[in-house]
C-alpha cells in the first residue's frame, strides 16, 4: 500500500499523524478531461473543505439544488467544527476523498469557503481524483482545490457558487450554474457593464479564482502556472494597496509574464473599483495583454459559473468571452 493510501485509510483514526510529504508537481501537457454532464436525478455530494457554515444558509442552498432536480447526499461529519475549520484536516480530507471514490456521486459542491482548503492538499490522493473525474464547484478559498485538481489531473473544475451562497444567489447565478455543468453547449459570456482596461484579443484556457488564495499557493509545491492562460480574478475585502501587494508579488516572481489575457470579476468591499482597475492595469503594463472587467463572478449577488481549463477567446471589442467547447462531457 502506498504512503498516500495509508494516510487516506487512516484519516478517521484518532491516532492519525499528518505526514507533510513533499509533492512536487507542475501541470504537464495532457489531454483535458471533462467530467460528465449532470442531469436531473443525479446525486450531488456536499463537502466542507474549509470553514464551518451557517445552517440556515446551507439549508437554503440545498433547497435550490433539489428544486433544480438534483438529489443531495450529506455525508456524516459534514457539520463538524474545529475552531475556524469544519473539522480536523484529516476529517475534511477523508470526507472529500469519500465523495470522489463514491461512484453514485455525480458532482461535489462545497458548503463554504473561509479558510482551510490549502491545508488539505498534502492529504489528498490525486491519483484517485484523476481517475474519478467529477464536477466540483466552489469559489473563494475553494480556489486552492480547483486549481490543484486542474494542475494535477488536467480535469475541468468549476469556479461557481457555494451551497451557502446559492440560496441568496440571483436567478442568473442559478441558470448560469445549470448551463455550465449540465449543458453540452459552449458558453458565451457577455457582462452587462463591461469595461475595457486594455484593448485587444487573446485566447487560451481559463485559470484563476480568488486572488488571495492564488497568491498563497505561490512558493508551495502546488503553485499554478498561468502561462498561456486567460487569468480570471476576484476578491473581497482587500484594499487597493493590498491588491497591489499581491499582484506585485506575482509580477516579481515572473508569474504574470506568460498570461494571455485578464478577466476581472467582482472586487466587493475593495474600495473604489476604478482604483482596483488601475492597480491591475499597472501590474500588467509590462505585457500589455487585453484586460476586460465587469464579469459577474465572485462574492457579489451574481456569481456565474466559470469552467477552469476550457479554451476561450477574450475579445474586448465584442466585450465578452466566447468558449470554444462545452465544459462537460455529453453522455447521451
N, C-alpha and C positions, 0 to 999 in steps of 0.2 A: 504494500500500500504506500502511495506517495506521501510526502510530508503534508502537502496541501489537503489530501484526502483525510489524513489523520486529524488535521486541525478542524476540518468541517464536521467529521463524525463526532468529535468530542465537544462540539460547540455548546451543547446543552448541559455539559458537566460542570458542577461547582468547582472542580479541581482543575479546570481548563486554564492553561497558561498561554497567553498570547505570544506567538513567535513572530517577531517582525522580520520576516525573511525578505532580503532584498529581491526585488522583482524588476529587473531592467527590461523594459521593452519600449520600442518605438513602433508605431503603426507601419506595417510593411504593406507594399502594394499587393493587393489581392482582390479577387472578385468580391464586390459588395454583396452582402447577404441582406435580404429583406425579410422581415417577419411576415407571417400570414395575415391577410386582411381579416379583421373581425367581422362577425355577422351576428344578427340578433340571436340571442340564446347562448352565445359564448360566455365563458366564465372569466371574470376579471379577479385576480388575486390582489389583495392590498398589502403593501409593505410599509414599514416605518423605519427607514434607514437613518433618520436624523433625530429631530426633537419630538417630544410628546406634543399632543394636539388637543384642541378643544373638541369635546364630544358632540356638541350641537352642530358645529360647522362640519364635522365629519359626517354626521347622520344626514345633513342636507346634501352633501356631495354624493353619498351612497344612493340617496333617493333619485338624484339626477341620473346616475348611471343605470339604475333599474328602470327609470322612465324611458330611457333610450332603447331598452330591450335587452340589456346585459344581465347576466347573473353575477352575483358578487360573493366571493369567498373571503371571509375574515379569519385569518389564521390565529391559532392560540398564541397568546403572548403579545398580540399587536398593541395592547393598551398598557404595556409595562412602562414603568418610569424609573429612571436612574439619574436623578438630578435634572440637568438640562438635556438629557438624552432619553430616547424612547426604549429604555432597556440597556443592558450592557452591550459592548461591541460584539461579543460572541453571540448573544441572543439575536441581535438585529441582523447580523450576517447570516446566521443559520436560518432565520425566517425568510430572508430574501432568497437564499440558495434553494430552500424548500419549494418556493414558488417556481423557480426556473426548472427544477427537476420534475415537478408535477405536470404530467402530460395533459391533465384535464384543464389546466390553466391556459387560457389563450392570450392573456395580457397581464401586465403588472402595473398598477397605479400606485404612486407614492402618496402617503397620507399628508405629510407636511415636510417643509424644508427646515429652516432654522440653522442647525449645525449638527454635524456628525457623519455625513456621508463619506468624507475622505478617510475617516478613521477605519472604515470597513474594507478599504481597497486591499490591504495585505492579507485579509482573511477570506477573500472571495476565490472560488475555484473558476478561473476564467475558461479553462478547457470545457467545463460543464456548461457555462454560459454560452460559449461559442457553439456548442453542439445542440443547444436548445434555443434557437433564436425566437424571441417573443417581443411584442410591442411592450416597451417600458416607457412610462410617461411621468414627467415631473419637471420642475424648474427650480430656480434659486439655488439652494445648497445641493440639490439633486444633480446639478450640473456636473459635479465630480464623477458621479456614477455614469451618467450619459456619455461623457467624453471618454472615460476609461474603457467602457464597453465598446464604443466605436473604434477606439485606437487598437484595442487588443483583438477584437473579433471581426473588425470591418463589417459590423452589423449596424443597420439603421436604428437609431434611438430617437426619442421624441421629446422635444422641449415644449411642454404644454402644462395645462392646469393640474394642480394638486387636488386631491379629494376635498381638502378643507377649503379650497378657494372656488371649487366648481359650483357650489350651491349659490354663491353670490355672483357668479360669472354671468356675463351678458349672453344674450341669445346668439350673438356672433361667436363668442367663445365656444359654446356648445356645438354649434353647427360646424365650425372650423375643425373641432376635435374629430367629429364623425367623418368629415370629408377627408381628413388626413389618414386616420387609422383604419377606415372601413371602405374606402373607395379606391378602385384601381385607376382612377384618372389623375393625371398630373395636376399640381396646384398652380394657380396664378394669383399671386398676392399683390394687391394694389392698395396701399394705405390711403385713407381719406384725406389726410393732411401731410402728404409727403413734402419734405424739404430737402433740396439738393445742397449738400455741403461741398462736395467735389463732383463735377460733372464727369460722365463717362459711361463706359460699358465694360463689363467683366463677367467671366463665368468661372465656375468651379463648384465643388461640393460644399455644402454649408457645414460650418463648425462654429461652436461658440456657446453662449449662455450667459450666466451671471459673471460679470467682470471680476468681482472679488473672489469668487470660487476659482475661476481660471487662474488668477494670479497666485493663489495659494497652492496650486499644483506645480508651479514652476520651481525647478530645483529639486523636485522629487522624482522618484522612479516612474511617475505616472504623468509627467508633464506632456501636454499635447503639442503637436506641431501644426501651425497654421499655414504652412507653406502651400501655395496654390489653392487655398480655400477662400470662400467668401466668409468673412468673420462677422457673426452677429453678436451684439452685446446689449445687456440691460443691467440695471442695478436699482437699488433702493437705499435711501438714507445716507448717501455718500456725497459730501460737499464737493464742489468742482475741484478744489485743490487736492482732495483725496483721489478723485478720478484721475487727475493729472499725475499724481504719485504712482498710481497703479500702471497707467499707460506708459509712463516714463520708465518704470521697471521693465516692462515688456520690450520697449524700444531699446533700452540699453543692453538687454540680453539678446538682441537680434531677433526676437520672436515676431516682430511686425514686418520684417524685411520682405518676406515672400507672400504676404497677404495679397489676394487678388482684388478684393473689394470689401467694403464695410457697410453693415446694415445695423441701424440703431433702433431699438425698441423703446420702452418707457424707462425714464430715469426719475422715478417717483421720489419726492422729498429730497431731491438732489440739488436744490437751488434753482436759479434761473436756467431754463432749458437752453437758451442761447449761449450761456456760459459753458454749459456742458458740450454743446456742439463745437464751440471754439476750441476747447481743450482737445477734442477728438481730431479736429482738423489739423491742429498743430502737431499732434502725435504722429500723424501720417504725412506731414509736409515733405518728408524726405522721399516718399514714394509717389505721391500724387494720385493714389488709387481713387476710384469713384466711391463716394460716401453718400448714402441715402438714409434719411431719418423718417420718423413718423409711423413706423410699423407698430401694430397693436399687439405686441407681446411683452411679457414681463409682469411686474407687480400691480399693474392697473386693473380696472374692472374688466377690460377686454384683454384676453390673453390667448391669441390664436396659437395653434399648434404648428411647430416647425420641425420637419424631419432632419436630423443630423446625418450627413453623409450623402444626401441626394444632390445630384448635379443640378445647378440652376444658372440662369442668366440674370444679372443685375443690369438694368438699363435706366439711367436717371432721366433720359429724355421721355421715356414712357412712364416713368415714375412707379416702377414696380419690379417684381421678382417673379420670373417665369421658370418653373421647374421643367426639366427635360423628361422626367419619368415619374411614375407613381411611387409612393413611399412604401407601399406594402405589396406583397405578392398575391395576385388573384388566384384563388384555388378552385374556381369553378371549372 
